[in-house]
Amino acid sequence: MKVGDLVKYKRYPHESLQHLLGLVEDTEGSDPHVRGICVVWNQDRNRGPANTIMFEYIDELEVVSESR
């Protein structure tokens, strides 16, 4: 995954979050032992409102559309 990719949660373990789409904002600066990225989601989440940058684990996401 790279900055600008459009992502969504994988079906498992996030079946209730399948309606969300996110934009990858940052892929650097995370702990090298934790594979994560920063994503801005299109709708509110229980962890924060829409348009808020949130840390997400890349193994829980899939790319919907790659940036150029």
C-alpha positions in Angstrom: 0.0 0.0 0.0 1.1 3.5 -0.7 0.0 7.1 -0.2 -3.1 7.9 -2.3 -4.4 4.3 -2.4 -8.2 3.9 -1.7 -8.6 1.1 0.9 -11.3 -0.7 2.8 -11.3 -3.2 5.6 -11.1 -6.9 4.9 -14.3 -8.8 5.5 -12.7 -10.7 8.5 -12.5 -9.5 11.2 -14.3 -6.3 10.2 -17.7 -7.3 8.7 -19.5 -4.4 10.3 -17.1 -1.9 8.7 -17.4 -3.0 5.0 -19.2 0.3 4.1 -16.1 2.4 4.9 -13.6 3.7 2.3 -10.3 5.2 3.3 -7.5 7.2 1.7 -3.9 6.3 2.7 -2.3 9.4 4.0 1.1 8.2 5.3 3.0 5.0 5.3 6.1 6.1 7.2 6.9 6.8 10.8 5.4 3.8 12.3 7.2 1.3 14.6 9.2 -1.0 12.3 7.8 -4.0 14.2 4.2 -2.9 13.6 3.0 -2.9 10.0 0.6 0.0 9.9 -0.4 3.0 7.9 -2.4 6.2 8.4 -5.8 6.4 6.8 -8.5 9.0 6.5 -12.0 7.3 6.5 -15.1 8.7 4.6 -17.5 8.2 7.5 -17.4 8.4 11.3 -15.9 5.5 13.2 -16.3 4.6 16.9 -12.6 5.7 17.2 -13.1 9.1 15.7 -15.0 11.3 13.2 -14.7 11.2 9.4 -11.7 13.0 8.0 -9.6 12.2 11.0 -6.3 10.5 10.3 -6.2 7.1 12.1 -3.6 4.4 12.4 -4.6 1.1 10.9 -2.9 -2.3 10.5 -2.2 -3.1 6.9 -3.0 -6.8 7.3 -6.6 -5.8 8.1 -7.0 -3.7 4.9 -7.3 -4.3 1.2 -6.7 -1.9 -1.7 -9.8 -0.9 -3.7 -8.0 1.4 -6.1 -4.3 2.1 -6.5 -3.0 5.6 -6.8 -0.9 6.4 -9.9 
